């Protein structure tokens, strides 16, 4: 039997494509991880990836965040982040 653990790195960009200071990972709880020279803080989130349908259309993807103070402070600032 195999066991797998995956880390997701999420980095927010401006509409011009420039990276913001918002960079999160969901693997190391209460720790930061460095990847590609960027430090990612912990935030409890998950991605649901779109999958193909029989008709060839793709379903929507979603970013889901746990409702804790960190997630609500970091991910739900409408004046700072347009995409959540």
Secondary structure, 3 states (H helix, E strand, C coil): CCCCCCCCEEEEECCCCCEEEEEEECCCCCCCEEECCEEEEECCEEEECCCECCCCCECCCEEEECCCHHHHHHHCCCCCCCCC
